[in-house]
Amino acid sequence: MDVRLLQLTYIGGPTALLELGRFRLLTDPTFDPAGGEYPSGPATLRKLSGPAINPAEMGSFDHVLLSHDHHFDNLDRAGRALLANAKSVLTTQEGAGRLAANSIGLQPWQSVDLSAPDGSVLRVVSTPARHGPHGHSHLGAACVPEVGPFHLTMTAEEAVQAAGLFAESAIVPLHFEGWAHFSEGRLQIRESFAAAGLEDRLHWPEPGRPIQIRL
């Protein structure tokens, strides 16, 4: 398989299956059906839509990229049950402390190399991020978690190039729909990236339909 070609299947919310070379990576697993309610500190989260495909249809995966574990809209009950099927769960250090088992905690800018049976190596870099607008998260000022988005590279050369603020990276918006507490959607995302001159790098996946992105 071409290691410069990413196949991405958007499952819903923050969840997507990434296939790159021999690697199959699952982001923030959320597989509960629509209609669930989840008490979360001062708020109750309400899920509006279920996954586009279920775990049986998705098939096996190698690793999980988990931005954070303590909000149900990033890791719901069905998603949490799937973590044991992963070779590793890459997440924040705080999250790894709570999850234990097969989890690996990464600090911002720390990297880990994953190996495939064919000898190929995928480098995953944990990148810093703010969860929600400055000074508060989407769940209130008292609920700002440590979160860890990730950048993927296949070679050492690409890892060096990534240091240039990931200038050539593809941008795939996830987690802007499917939950009642979200206040911004596709329009606001598109406007923000257009204002930054990055709209041409946006890829908009449809739930359940794989797209291929040349890296």
Contacts in CASP RR format, 6 or more apart in sequence:
PFRMAT RR
TARGET T0000
AUTHOR 0000-0000-0000
METHOD contacts of the structure
MODEL  1
MDVRLLQLTYIGGPTALLELGRFRLLTDPTFDPAGGEYPSGPATLRKLSG
PAINPAEMGSFDHVLLSHDHHFDNLDRAGRALLANAKSVLTTQEGAGRLA
ANSIGLQPWQSVDLSAPDGSVLRVVSTPARHGPHGHSHLGAACVPEVGPF
HLTMTAEEAVQAAGLFAESAIVPLHFEGWAHFSEGRLQIRESFAAAGLED
RLHWPEPGRPIQIRL
1 19 0 8 1.000
1 21 0 8 1.000
1 22 0 8 1.000
2 21 0 8 1.000
3 20 0 8 1.000
3 21 0 8 1.000
3 120 0 8 1.000
3 154 0 8 1.000
4 154 0 8 1.000
4 214 0 8 1.000
4 215 0 8 1.000
5 20 0 8 1.000
5 21 0 8 1.000
5 212 0 8 1.000
5 213 0 8 1.000
5 214 0 8 1.000
5 215 0 8 1.000
6 18 0 8 1.000
6 19 0 8 1.000
6 20 0 8 1.000
6 170 0 8 1.000
6 212 0 8 1.000
6 213 0 8 1.000
6 214 0 8 1.000
6 215 0 8 1.000
7 18 0 8 1.000
7 19 0 8 1.000
7 20 0 8 1.000
7 210 0 8 1.000
7 211 0 8 1.000
7 212 0 8 1.000
7 213 0 8 1.000
8 16 0 8 1.000
8 17 0 8 1.000
8 18 0 8 1.000
8 19 0 8 1.000
8 172 0 8 1.000
8 203 0 8 1.000
8 205 0 8 1.000
8 210 0 8 1.000
8 211 0 8 1.000
8 212 0 8 1.000
8 213 0 8 1.000
9 16 0 8 1.000
9 17 0 8 1.000
9 19 0 8 1.000
9 53 0 8 1.000
9 58 0 8 1.000
9 205 0 8 1.000
9 208 0 8 1.000
9 209 0 8 1.000
9 210 0 8 1.000
9 211 0 8 1.000
10 16 0 8 1.000
10 52 0 8 1.000
10 172 0 8 1.000
10 174 0 8 1.000
10 205 0 8 1.000
10 206 0 8 1.000
10 207 0 8 1.000
10 208 0 8 1.000
10 209 0 8 1.000
10 211 0 8 1.000
11 17 0 8 1.000
11 30 0 8 1.000
11 31 0 8 1.000
11 51 0 8 1.000
11 52 0 8 1.000
11 53 0 8 1.000
11 58 0 8 1.000
11 207 0 8 1.000
11 208 0 8 1.000
12 30 0 8 1.000
12 49 0 8 1.000
12 50 0 8 1.000
12 51 0 8 1.000
12 52 0 8 1.000
12 174 0 8 1.000
12 177 0 8 1.000
12 178 0 8 1.000
12 207 0 8 1.000
13 28 0 8 1.000
13 30 0 8 1.000
13 73 0 8 1.000
13 174 0 8 1.000
13 175 0 8 1.000
13 176 0 8 1.000
13 177 0 8 1.000
13 178 0 8 1.000
13 179 0 8 1.000
14 27 0 8 1.000
14 28 0 8 1.000
14 30 0 8 1.000
14 67 0 8 1.000
14 73 0 8 1.000
14 74 0 8 1.000
14 174 0 8 1.000
14 175 0 8 1.000
15 26 0 8 1.000
15 27 0 8 1.000
15 28 0 8 1.000
15 29 0 8 1.000
15 30 0 8 1.000
15 31 0 8 1.000
15 51 0 8 1.000
15 174 0 8 1.000
16 26 0 8 1.000
16 27 0 8 1.000
16 172 0 8 1.000
16 174 0 8 1.000
16 205 0 8 1.000
17 24 0 8 1.000
17 25 0 8 1.000
17 26 0 8 1.000
17 58 0 8 1.000
17 61 0 8 1.000
18 24 0 8 1.000
18 25 0 8 1.000
18 26 0 8 1.000
18 27 0 8 1.000
18 65 0 8 1.000
18 152 0 8 1.000
19 25 0 8 1.000
20 122 0 8 1.000
20 152 0 8 1.000
20 154 0 8 1.000
20 215 0 8 1.000
21 116 0 8 1.000
21 120 0 8 1.000
21 154 0 8 1.000
22 116 0 8 1.000
22 117 0 8 1.000
22 118 0 8 1.000
22 120 0 8 1.000
23 62 0 8 1.000
23 63 0 8 1.000
23 114 0 8 1.000
23 116 0 8 1.000
23 120 0 8 1.000
23 122 0 8 1.000
24 60 0 8 1.000
24 61 0 8 1.000
24 62 0 8 1.000
24 63 0 8 1.000
25 61 0 8 1.000
25 62 0 8 1.000
25 63 0 8 1.000
25 64 0 8 1.000
25 65 0 8 1.000
25 152 0 8 1.000
26 58 0 8 1.000
26 61 0 8 1.000
26 63 0 8 1.000
26 64 0 8 1.000
26 65 0 8 1.000
26 82 0 8 1.000
26 86 0 8 1.000
27 64 0 8 1.000
27 65 0 8 1.000
27 66 0 8 1.000
27 67 0 8 1.000
27 174 0 8 1.000
28 65 0 8 1.000
28 66 0 8 1.000
28 67 0 8 1.000
28 74 0 8 1.000
28 75 0 8 1.000
28 174 0 8 1.000
28 175 0 8 1.000
29 64 0 8 1.000
29 66 0 8 1.000
29 75 0 8 1.000
29 76 0 8 1.000
29 78 0 8 1.000
29 79 0 8 1.000
29 80 0 8 1.000
29 82 0 8 1.000
29 83 0 8 1.000
30 47 0 8 1.000
30 51 0 8 1.000
30 73 0 8 1.000
30 74 0 8 1.000
30 75 0 8 1.000
30 76 0 8 1.000
30 78 0 8 1.000
30 79 0 8 1.000
31 50 0 8 1.000
31 51 0 8 1.000
31 54 0 8 1.000
31 55 0 8 1.000
31 76 0 8 1.000
31 78 0 8 1.000
31 79 0 8 1.000
31 82 0 8 1.000
32 47 0 8 1.000
32 50 0 8 1.000
32 76 0 8 1.000
32 77 0 8 1.000
32 78 0 8 1.000
32 79 0 8 1.000
33 47 0 8 1.000
33 50 0 8 1.000
34 47 0 8 1.000
34 48 0 8 1.000
34 49 0 8 1.000
34 50 0 8 1.000
35 46 0 8 1.000
35 47 0 8 1.000
35 48 0 8 1.000
36 46 0 8 1.000
36 47 0 8 1.000
37 44 0 8 1.000
37 45 0 8 1.000
37 46 0 8 1.000
37 47 0 8 1.000
38 44 0 8 1.000
38 45 0 8 1.000
38 46 0 8 1.000
38 47 0 8 1.000
38 72 0 8 1.000
38 73 0 8 1.000
38 76 0 8 1.000
40 71 0 8 1.000
40 72 0 8 1.000
40 139 0 8 1.000
40 143 0 8 1.000
41 139 0 8 1.000
41 142 0 8 1.000
41 143 0 8 1.000
42 139 0 8 1.000
42 140 0 8 1.000
42 142 0 8 1.000
42 143 0 8 1.000
43 139 0 8 1.000
43 140 0 8 1.000
43 181 0 8 1.000
45 71 0 8 1.000
45 72 0 8 1.000
45 73 0 8 1.000
45 139 0 8 1.000
45 179 0 8 1.000
45 180 0 8 1.000
45 181 0 8 1.000
46 179 0 8 1.000
46 180 0 8 1.000
46 181 0 8 1.000
47 73 0 8 1.000
47 76 0 8 1.000
47 178 0 8 1.000
47 179 0 8 1.000
47 180 0 8 1.000
48 177 0 8 1.000
48 178 0 8 1.000
48 179 0 8 1.000
48 180 0 8 1.000
49 177 0 8 1.000
49 178 0 8 1.000
50 178 0 8 1.000
52 207 0 8 1.000
52 208 0 8 1.000
53 208 0 8 1.000
55 78 0 8 1.000
55 82 0 8 1.000
60 85 0 8 1.000
61 85 0 8 1.000
61 86 0 8 1.000
62 86 0 8 1.000
62 87 0 8 1.000
62 114 0 8 1.000
62 116 0 8 1.000
63 86 0 8 1.000
63 87 0 8 1.000
63 88 0 8 1.000
63 89 0 8 1.000
63 90 0 8 1.000
63 114 0 8 1.000
63 124 0 8 1.000
64 82 0 8 1.000
64 83 0 8 1.000
64 86 0 8 1.000
64 88 0 8 1.000
64 89 0 8 1.000
64 90 0 8 1.000
64 91 0 8 1.000
65 90 0 8 1.000
65 91 0 8 1.000
65 124 0 8 1.000
65 150 0 8 1.000
66 74 0 8 1.000
66 75 0 8 1.000
66 83 0 8 1.000
66 89 0 8 1.000
66 90 0 8 1.000
66 91 0 8 1.000
66 95 0 8 1.000
66 103 0 8 1.000
67 74 0 8 1.000
67 91 0 8 1.000
67 92 0 8 1.000
67 129 0 8 1.000
67 147 0 8 1.000
67 148 0 8 1.000
67 149 0 8 1.000
67 150 0 8 1.000
68 74 0 8 1.000
68 75 0 8 1.000
68 91 0 8 1.000
68 92 0 8 1.000
68 95 0 8 1.000
68 131 0 8 1.000
68 145 0 8 1.000
68 146 0 8 1.000
68 147 0 8 1.000
68 148 0 8 1.000
69 75 0 8 1.000
69 80 0 8 1.000
69 91 0 8 1.000
69 95 0 8 1.000
69 98 0 8 1.000
69 99 0 8 1.000
70 95 0 8 1.000
70 98 0 8 1.000
70 145 0 8 1.000
71 139 0 8 1.000
71 145 0 8 1.000
73 175 0 8 1.000
73 179 0 8 1.000
73 181 0 8 1.000
74 175 0 8 1.000
83 89 0 8 1.000
83 99 0 8 1.000
83 101 0 8 1.000
83 102 0 8 1.000
83 103 0 8 1.000
84 101 0 8 1.000
84 102 0 8 1.000
86 102 0 8 1.000
87 102 0 8 1.000
88 102 0 8 1.000
88 103 0 8 1.000
88 104 0 8 1.000
88 114 0 8 1.000
89 96 0 8 1.000
89 99 0 8 1.000
89 101 0 8 1.000
89 102 0 8 1.000
89 103 0 8 1.000
89 104 0 8 1.000
90 103 0 8 1.000
90 104 0 8 1.000
90 105 0 8 1.000
90 106 0 8 1.000
90 112 0 8 1.000
90 124 0 8 1.000
90 126 0 8 1.000
90 150 0 8 1.000
91 99 0 8 1.000
91 103 0 8 1.000
91 104 0 8 1.000
91 105 0 8 1.000
91 106 0 8 1.000
91 148 0 8 1.000
92 105 0 8 1.000
92 106 0 8 1.000
92 126 0 8 1.000
92 146 0 8 1.000
92 147 0 8 1.000
92 148 0 8 1.000
93 105 0 8 1.000
93 106 0 8 1.000
93 107 0 8 1.000
93 146 0 8 1.000
94 145 0 8 1.000
94 146 0 8 1.000
95 103 0 8 1.000
95 105 0 8 1.000
95 146 0 8 1.000
96 103 0 8 1.000
96 104 0 8 1.000
96 105 0 8 1.000
97 103 0 8 1.000
97 105 0 8 1.000
104 112 0 8 1.000
106 112 0 8 1.000
106 124 0 8 1.000
106 126 0 8 1.000
106 148 0 8 1.000
107 126 0 8 1.000
108 126 0 8 1.000
108 127 0 8 1.000
108 128 0 8 1.000
108 148 0 8 1.000
109 125 0 8 1.000
109 126 0 8 1.000
109 127 0 8 1.000
109 128 0 8 1.000
110 125 0 8 1.000
110 126 0 8 1.000
111 123 0 8 1.000
111 124 0 8 1.000
111 125 0 8 1.000
111 126 0 8 1.000
111 159 0 8 1.000
112 123 0 8 1.000
112 124 0 8 1.000
113 121 0 8 1.000
113 122 0 8 1.000
113 123 0 8 1.000
113 124 0 8 1.000
114 121 0 8 1.000
114 122 0 8 1.000
114 123 0 8 1.000
114 124 0 8 1.000
115 121 0 8 1.000
116 122 0 8 1.000
120 154 0 8 1.000
121 154 0 8 1.000
122 152 0 8 1.000
122 153 0 8 1.000
122 154 0 8 1.000
123 152 0 8 1.000
123 153 0 8 1.000
123 154 0 8 1.000
123 156 0 8 1.000
123 158 0 8 1.000
123 159 0 8 1.000
124 150 0 8 1.000
124 151 0 8 1.000
124 152 0 8 1.000
125 150 0 8 1.000
125 151 0 8 1.000
125 152 0 8 1.000
125 153 0 8 1.000
125 159 0 8 1.000
125 162 0 8 1.000
126 148 0 8 1.000
126 149 0 8 1.000
126 150 0 8 1.000
127 148 0 8 1.000
127 149 0 8 1.000
127 150 0 8 1.000
127 151 0 8 1.000
127 166 0 8 1.000
128 148 0 8 1.000
129 147 0 8 1.000
129 148 0 8 1.000
129 149 0 8 1.000
130 147 0 8 1.000
131 137 0 8 1.000
131 138 0 8 1.000
131 144 0 8 1.000
131 145 0 8 1.000
131 147 0 8 1.000
132 138 0 8 1.000
132 144 0 8 1.000
135 141 0 8 1.000
135 144 0 8 1.000
136 144 0 8 1.000
137 143 0 8 1.000
137 144 0 8 1.000
137 145 0 8 1.000
138 181 0 8 1.000
138 182 0 8 1.000
138 183 0 8 1.000
139 181 0 8 1.000
151 162 0 8 1.000
151 166 0 8 1.000
151 169 0 8 1.000
153 159 0 8 1.000
153 161 0 8 1.000
153 162 0 8 1.000
154 215 0 8 1.000
161 167 0 8 1.000
161 168 0 8 1.000
162 169 0 8 1.000
169 201 0 8 1.000
170 201 0 8 1.000
170 203 0 8 1.000
170 213 0 8 1.000
170 215 0 8 1.000
171 193 0 8 1.000
171 198 0 8 1.000
171 201 0 8 1.000
171 202 0 8 1.000
171 203 0 8 1.000
172 202 0 8 1.000
172 203 0 8 1.000
172 204 0 8 1.000
172 205 0 8 1.000
172 213 0 8 1.000
173 186 0 8 1.000
173 189 0 8 1.000
173 202 0 8 1.000
173 204 0 8 1.000
176 182 0 8 1.000
176 184 0 8 1.000
176 185 0 8 1.000
176 186 0 8 1.000
176 189 0 8 1.000
177 185 0 8 1.000
177 186 0 8 1.000
186 204 0 8 1.000
189 202 0 8 1.000
190 199 0 8 1.000
190 202 0 8 1.000
193 199 0 8 1.000
193 201 0 8 1.000
193 202 0 8 1.000
203 211 0 8 1.000
203 213 0 8 1.000
205 211 0 8 1.000
END
